[in-house]
Amino acid sequence: MEKITKAKLLRELLYYVVICGFLAVVNWVTSPGTWWVLWVLGGWGVILLLQLGEWLIGREEK
């Protein structure tokens, strides 16, 4: 498993914002009554929180 660095974490956050923003627009245009994009935001958000925790723990061990 590769080590989480600050740069990798920031890159992942940028991907999250850009892709989820795009998907939110697609969701709004195609089916505004059903917000399926919330599942993507939540699932991917949990993964980002886990990566953040791993990075913070790794910093404390140094």
Gaussian input, Z-matrix of N, CA and C with variables (Angstrom, degrees):
# hf/3-21g

backbone

0 1
 N
 C     1     B1
 C     2     B2     1     A1
 N     3     B3     2     A2     1     D1
 C     4     B4     3     A3     2     D2
 C     5     B5     4     A4     3     D3
 N     6     B6     5     A5     4     D4
 C     7     B7     6     A6     5     D5
 C     8     B8     7     A7     6     D6
 N     9     B9     8     A8     7     D7
 C    10    B10     9     A9     8     D8
 C    11    B11    10    A10     9     D9
 N    12    B12    11    A11    10    D10
 C    13    B13    12    A12    11    D11
 C    14    B14    13    A13    12    D12
 N    15    B15    14    A14    13    D13
 C    16    B16    15    A15    14    D14
 C    17    B17    16    A16    15    D15
 N    18    B18    17    A17    16    D16
 C    19    B19    18    A18    17    D17
 C    20    B20    19    A19    18    D18
 N    21    B21    20    A20    19    D19
 C    22    B22    21    A21    20    D20
 C    23    B23    22    A22    21    D21
 N    24    B24    23    A23    22    D22
 C    25    B25    24    A24    23    D23
 C    26    B26    25    A25    24    D24
 N    27    B27    26    A26    25    D25
 C    28    B28    27    A27    26    D26
 C    29    B29    28    A28    27    D27
 N    30    B30    29    A29    28    D28
 C    31    B31    30    A30    29    D29
 C    32    B32    31    A31    30    D30
 N    33    B33    32    A32    31    D31
 C    34    B34    33    A33    32    D32
 C    35    B35    34    A34    33    D33
 N    36    B36    35    A35    34    D34
 C    37    B37    36    A36    35    D35
 C    38    B38    37    A37    36    D36
 N    39    B39    38    A38    37    D37
 C    40    B40    39    A39    38    D38
 C    41    B41    40    A40    39    D39
 N    42    B42    41    A41    40    D40
 C    43    B43    42    A42    41    D41
 C    44    B44    43    A43    42    D42
 N    45    B45    44    A44    43    D43
 C    46    B46    45    A45    44    D44
 C    47    B47    46    A46    45    D45
 N    48    B48    47    A47    46    D46
 C    49    B49    48    A48    47    D47
 C    50    B50    49    A49    48    D48
 N    51    B51    50    A50    49    D49
 C    52    B52    51    A51    50    D50
 C    53    B53    52    A52    51    D51
 N    54    B54    53    A53    52    D52
 C    55    B55    54    A54    53    D53
 C    56    B56    55    A55    54    D54
 N    57    B57    56    A56    55    D55
 C    58    B58    57    A57    56    D56
 C    59    B59    58    A58    57    D57
 N    60    B60    59    A59    58    D58
 C    61    B61    60    A60    59    D59
 C    62    B62    61    A61    60    D60
 N    63    B63    62    A62    61    D61
 C    64    B64    63    A63    62    D62
 C    65    B65    64    A64    63    D63
 N    66    B66    65    A65    64    D64
 C    67    B67    66    A66    65    D65
 C    68    B68    67    A67    66    D66
 N    69    B69    68    A68    67    D67
 C    70    B70    69    A69    68    D68
 C    71    B71    70    A70    69    D69
 N    72    B72    71    A71    70    D70
 C    73    B73    72    A72    71    D71
 C    74    B74    73    A73    72    D72
 N    75    B75    74    A74    73    D73
 C    76    B76    75    A75    74    D74
 C    77    B77    76    A76    75    D75
 N    78    B78    77    A77    76    D76
 C    79    B79    78    A78    77    D77
 C    80    B80    79    A79    78    D78
 N    81    B81    80    A80    79    D79
 C    82    B82    81    A81    80    D80
 C    83    B83    82    A82    81    D81
 N    84    B84    83    A83    82    D82
 C    85    B85    84    A84    83    D83
 C    86    B86    85    A85    84    D84
 N    87    B87    86    A86    85    D85
 C    88    B88    87    A87    86    D86
 C    89    B89    88    A88    87    D87
 N    90    B90    89    A89    88    D88
 C    91    B91    90    A90    89    D89
 C    92    B92    91    A91    90    D90
 N    93    B93    92    A92    91    D91
 C    94    B94    93    A93    92    D92
 C    95    B95    94    A94    93    D93
 N    96    B96    95    A95    94    D94
 C    97    B97    96    A96    95    D95
 C    98    B98    97    A97    96    D96
 N    99    B99    98    A98    97    D97
 C   100   B100    99    A99    98    D98
 C   101   B101   100   A100    99    D99
 N   102   B102   101   A101   100   D100
 C   103   B103   102   A102   101   D101
 C   104   B104   103   A103   102   D102
 N   105   B105   104   A104   103   D103
 C   106   B106   105   A105   104   D104
 C   107   B107   106   A106   105   D105
 N   108   B108   107   A107   106   D106
 C   109   B109   108   A108   107   D107
 C   110   B110   109   A109   108   D108
 N   111   B111   110   A110   109   D109
 C   112   B112   111   A111   110   D110
 C   113   B113   112   A112   111   D111
 N   114   B114   113   A113   112   D112
 C   115   B115   114   A114   113   D113
 C   116   B116   115   A115   114   D114
 N   117   B117   116   A116   115   D115
 C   118   B118   117   A117   116   D116
 C   119   B119   118   A118   117   D117
 N   120   B120   119   A119   118   D118
 C   121   B121   120   A120   119   D119
 C   122   B122   121   A121   120   D120
 N   123   B123   122   A122   121   D121
 C   124   B124   123   A123   122   D122
 C   125   B125   124   A124   123   D123
 N   126   B126   125   A125   124   D124
 C   127   B127   126   A126   125   D125
 C   128   B128   127   A127   126   D126
 N   129   B129   128   A128   127   D127
 C   130   B130   129   A129   128   D128
 C   131   B131   130   A130   129   D129
 N   132   B132   131   A131   130   D130
 C   133   B133   132   A132   131   D131
 C   134   B134   133   A133   132   D132
 N   135   B135   134   A134   133   D133
 C   136   B136   135   A135   134   D134
 C   137   B137   136   A136   135   D135
 N   138   B138   137   A137   136   D136
 C   139   B139   138   A138   137   D137
 C   140   B140   139   A139   138   D138
 N   141   B141   140   A140   139   D139
 C   142   B142   141   A141   140   D140
 C   143   B143   142   A142   141   D141
 N   144   B144   143   A143   142   D142
 C   145   B145   144   A144   143   D143
 C   146   B146   145   A145   144   D144
 N   147   B147   146   A146   145   D145
 C   148   B148   147   A147   146   D146
 C   149   B149   148   A148   147   D147
 N   150   B150   149   A149   148   D148
 C   151   B151   150   A150   149   D149
 C   152   B152   151   A151   150   D150
 N   153   B153   152   A152   151   D151
 C   154   B154   153   A153   152   D152
 C   155   B155   154   A154   153   D153
 N   156   B156   155   A155   154   D154
 C   157   B157   156   A156   155   D155
 C   158   B158   157   A157   156   D156
 N   159   B159   158   A158   157   D157
 C   160   B160   159   A159   158   D158
 C   161   B161   160   A160   159   D159
 N   162   B162   161   A161   160   D160
 C   163   B163   162   A162   161   D161
 C   164   B164   163   A163   162   D162
 N   165   B165   164   A164   163   D163
 C   166   B166   165   A165   164   D164
 C   167   B167   166   A166   165   D165
 N   168   B168   167   A167   166   D166
 C   169   B169   168   A168   167   D167
 C   170   B170   169   A169   168   D168
 N   171   B171   170   A170   169   D169
 C   172   B172   171   A171   170   D170
 C   173   B173   172   A172   171   D171
 N   174   B174   173   A173   172   D172
 C   175   B175   174   A174   173   D173
 C   176   B176   175   A175   174   D174
 N   177   B177   176   A176   175   D175
 C   178   B178   177   A177   176   D176
 C   179   B179   178   A178   177   D177
 N   180   B180   179   A179   178   D178
 C   181   B181   180   A180   179   D179
 C   182   B182   181   A181   180   D180
 N   183   B183   182   A182   181   D181
 C   184   B184   183   A183   182   D182
 C   185   B185   184   A184   183   D183

   B1=1.4583
   B2=1.5290
   B3=1.3115
   B4=1.4562
   B5=1.5298
   B6=1.3301
   B7=1.4534
   B8=1.5307
   B9=1.3292
   B10=1.4651
   B11=1.5327
   B12=1.3197
   B13=1.4625
   B14=1.5231
   B15=1.3105
   B16=1.4630
   B17=1.5294
   B18=1.3182
   B19=1.4646
   B20=1.5254
   B21=1.3407
   B22=1.4682
   B23=1.5249
   B24=1.3095
   B25=1.4600
   B26=1.5326
   B27=1.3130
   B28=1.4645
   B29=1.5235
   B30=1.3335
   B31=1.4678
   B32=1.5254
   B33=1.3326
   B34=1.4613
   B35=1.5259
   B36=1.3320
   B37=1.4659
   B38=1.5270
   B39=1.3192
   B40=1.4647
   B41=1.5239
   B42=1.3348
   B43=1.4614
   B44=1.5278
   B45=1.3230
   B46=1.4669
   B47=1.5270
   B48=1.3223
   B49=1.4711
   B50=1.5294
   B51=1.3223
   B52=1.4646
   B53=1.5385
   B54=1.3130
   B55=1.4652
   B56=1.5215
   B57=1.3264
   B58=1.4693
   B59=1.5238
   B60=1.3193
   B61=1.4630
   B62=1.5191
   B63=1.3267
   B64=1.4618
   B65=1.5311
   B66=1.3344
   B67=1.4569
   B68=1.5293
   B69=1.3257
   B70=1.4663
   B71=1.5231
   B72=1.3260
   B73=1.4694
   B74=1.5275
   B75=1.3222
   B76=1.4732
   B77=1.5218
   B78=1.3239
   B79=1.4592
   B80=1.5259
   B81=1.3076
   B82=1.4734
   B83=1.5275
   B84=1.3443
   B85=1.4599
   B86=1.5320
   B87=1.3261
   B88=1.4601
   B89=1.5234
   B90=1.3215
   B91=1.4707
   B92=1.5338
   B93=1.3359
   B94=1.4722
   B95=1.5260
   B96=1.3101
   B97=1.4608
   B98=1.5194
   B99=1.3317
   B100=1.4613
   B101=1.5201
   B102=1.3088
   B103=1.4695
   B104=1.5265
   B105=1.3424
   B106=1.4583
   B107=1.5213
   B108=1.3224
   B109=1.4638
   B110=1.5307
   B111=1.3300
   B112=1.4660
   B113=1.5253
   B114=1.3336
   B115=1.4591
   B116=1.5250
   B117=1.3292
   B118=1.4670
   B119=1.5258
   B120=1.3346
   B121=1.4657
   B122=1.5269
   B123=1.3150
   B124=1.4557
   B125=1.5161
   B126=1.3180
   B127=1.4634
   B128=1.5141
   B129=1.3069
   B130=1.4521
   B131=1.5312
   B132=1.3249
   B133=1.4656
   B134=1.5215
   B135=1.3268
   B136=1.4714
   B137=1.5268
   B138=1.3173
   B139=1.4651
   B140=1.5216
   B141=1.3424
   B142=1.4628
   B143=1.5277
   B144=1.3248
   B145=1.4644
   B146=1.5318
   B147=1.3177
   B148=1.4582
   B149=1.5334
   B150=1.3220
   B151=1.4650
   B152=1.5244
   B153=1.3223
   B154=1.4648
   B155=1.5294
   B156=1.3229
   B157=1.4598
   B158=1.5164
   B159=1.3204
   B160=1.4652
   B161=1.5203
   B162=1.3254
   B163=1.4661
   B164=1.5273
   B165=1.3362
   B166=1.4600
   B167=1.5379
   B168=1.3155
   B169=1.4681
   B170=1.5328
   B171=1.3142
   B172=1.4561
   B173=1.5155
   B174=1.3199
   B175=1.4723
   B176=1.5187
   B177=1.3229
   B178=1.4619
   B179=1.5173
   B180=1.3393
   B181=1.4581
   B182=1.5221
   B183=1.3037
   B184=1.4827
   B185=1.5011
   A1=108.55
   A2=115.81
   A3=118.49
   A4=111.13
   A5=114.72
   A6=121.48
   A7=109.82
   A8=115.30
   A9=120.94
   A10=108.45
   A11=116.59
   A12=121.04
   A13=108.60
   A14=114.95
   A15=119.88
   A16=110.34
   A17=116.97
   A18=121.10
   A19=110.99
   A20=116.36
   A21=120.06
   A22=110.64
   A23=116.58
   A24=121.05
   A25=110.87
   A26=117.53
   A27=120.72
   A28=111.67
   A29=116.60
   A30=120.46
   A31=110.72
   A32=116.87
   A33=121.12
   A34=111.36
   A35=117.24
   A36=121.47
   A37=110.81
   A38=116.83
   A39=120.35
   A40=110.89
   A41=117.52
   A42=120.92
   A43=110.70
   A44=115.81
   A45=121.99
   A46=110.53
   A47=116.48
   A48=120.94
   A49=111.10
   A50=117.04
   A51=120.88
   A52=110.80
   A53=117.22
   A54=120.11
   A55=111.39
   A56=117.22
   A57=119.25
   A58=111.16
   A59=117.29
   A60=120.01
   A61=111.24
   A62=115.93
   A63=120.53
   A64=111.27
   A65=116.11
   A66=119.91
   A67=112.05
   A68=117.35
   A69=120.44
   A70=110.50
   A71=116.41
   A72=119.80
   A73=110.01
   A74=117.31
   A75=120.77
   A76=110.14
   A77=117.09
   A78=121.82
   A79=110.52
   A80=117.05
   A81=122.23
   A82=111.46
   A83=115.91
   A84=120.66
   A85=111.61
   A86=117.07
   A87=119.95
   A88=114.56
   A89=117.55
   A90=119.92
   A91=110.58
   A92=116.98
   A93=120.14
   A94=113.83
   A95=119.04
   A96=120.69
   A97=113.53
   A98=116.96
   A99=122.27
   A100=108.52
   A101=116.91
   A102=120.89
   A103=111.14
   A104=115.99
   A105=121.84
   A106=111.78
   A107=117.22
   A108=120.45
   A109=111.45
   A110=117.61
   A111=120.28
   A112=111.74
   A113=117.91
   A114=121.38
   A115=110.51
   A116=116.26
   A117=120.80
   A118=109.37
   A119=116.33
   A120=120.70
   A121=111.24
   A122=116.51
   A123=120.55
   A124=113.53
   A125=116.54
   A126=120.48
   A127=112.83
   A128=116.06
   A129=120.73
   A130=109.73
   A131=116.83
   A132=120.94
   A133=112.05
   A134=117.22
   A135=120.97
   A136=110.26
   A137=116.66
   A138=120.56
   A139=110.52
   A140=117.10
   A141=120.03
   A142=111.73
   A143=117.37
   A144=120.45
   A145=110.92
   A146=117.20
   A147=120.18
   A148=111.23
   A149=116.77
   A150=120.07
   A151=110.76
   A152=117.02
   A153=120.68
   A154=110.23
   A155=116.25
   A156=119.96
   A157=112.21
   A158=116.40
   A159=120.49
   A160=110.68
   A161=117.34
   A162=121.34
   A163=110.69
   A164=117.52
   A165=121.13
   A166=111.23
   A167=117.06
   A168=120.10
   A169=110.68
   A170=116.40
   A171=120.64
   A172=112.62
   A173=116.85
   A174=120.75
   A175=110.94
   A176=117.15
   A177=121.03
   A178=111.89
   A179=117.36
   A180=121.33
   A181=112.42
   A182=117.72
   A183=120.47
   A184=111.71
   D1=135.32
   D2=-176.88
   D3=-83.28
   D4=149.52
   D5=-176.96
   D6=-74.28
   D7=139.78
   D8=178.04
   D9=-82.97
   D10=123.18
   D11=176.12
   D12=-109.20
   D13=166.28
   D14=178.94
   D15=-60.66
   D16=-42.15
   D17=-179.34
   D18=-63.21
   D19=-42.24
   D20=179.36
   D21=-65.36
   D22=-40.82
   D23=179.75
   D24=-64.46
   D25=-43.00
   D26=178.22
   D27=-66.34
   D28=-37.44
   D29=177.14
   D30=-64.37
   D31=-43.38
   D32=177.33
   D33=-62.05
   D34=-39.63
   D35=178.02
   D36=-64.86
   D37=-40.44
   D38=177.06
   D39=-62.97
   D40=-44.54
   D41=176.22
   D42=-57.69
   D43=-44.64
   D44=-179.11
   D45=-57.97
   D46=-49.57
   D47=-177.12
   D48=-64.39
   D49=-46.51
   D50=-176.37
   D51=-67.67
   D52=-49.88
   D53=-176.31
   D54=-68.73
   D55=-44.09
   D56=179.72
   D57=-67.72
   D58=-34.02
   D59=174.59
   D60=-62.39
   D61=-45.10
   D62=177.13
   D63=-60.97
   D64=-45.96
   D65=179.73
   D66=-64.27
   D67=-34.17
   D68=177.59
   D69=-65.05
   D70=-39.52
   D71=177.36
   D72=-66.15
   D73=-44.37
   D74=177.70
   D75=-59.73
   D76=-44.19
   D77=179.26
   D78=-61.65
   D79=-44.81
   D80=-178.39
   D81=-63.22
   D82=-39.57
   D83=-178.40
   D84=-74.61
   D85=-41.34
   D86=-172.81
   D87=-88.01
   D88=-37.86
   D89=-177.44
   D90=-150.87
   D91=74.11
   D92=-174.88
   D93=-65.92
   D94=-16.54
   D95=-179.99
   D96=-82.83
   D97=-18.10
   D98=-178.70
   D99=-122.97
   D100=111.94
   D101=-176.06
   D102=-95.34
   D103=72.47
   D104=178.44
   D105=-66.93
   D106=-21.35
   D107=-178.26
   D108=-64.09
   D109=-20.40
   D110=178.12
   D111=-63.26
   D112=-31.62
   D113=177.12
   D114=-65.89
   D115=-39.54
   D116=178.17
   D117=-67.22
   D118=-47.47
   D119=179.53
   D120=-57.66
   D121=-45.58
   D122=-178.29
   D123=-68.17
   D124=-48.33
   D125=-178.77
   D126=-62.96
   D127=-47.92
   D128=-179.66
   D129=-69.63
   D130=-34.70
   D131=177.82
   D132=-62.16
   D133=-39.70
   D134=177.14
   D135=-62.51
   D136=-42.40
   D137=178.41
   D138=-61.77
   D139=-43.04
   D140=178.46
   D141=-63.79
   D142=-39.21
   D143=177.63
   D144=-63.83
   D145=-39.49
   D146=177.07
   D147=-64.47
   D148=-40.41
   D149=177.28
   D150=-65.93
   D151=-39.15
   D152=177.24
   D153=-61.85
   D154=-44.47
   D155=177.63
   D156=-60.84
   D157=-42.80
   D158=178.18
   D159=-62.03
   D160=-41.55
   D161=179.37
   D162=-65.56
   D163=-43.62
   D164=-179.95
   D165=-64.56
   D166=-41.07
   D167=177.97
   D168=-65.74
   D169=-39.79
   D170=177.65
   D171=-62.51
   D172=-34.57
   D173=178.45
   D174=-69.84
   D175=-37.44
   D176=-178.18
   D177=-69.44
   D178=-28.56
   D179=-177.73
   D180=-74.48
   D181=-17.43
   D182=-178.52
   D183=-78.33

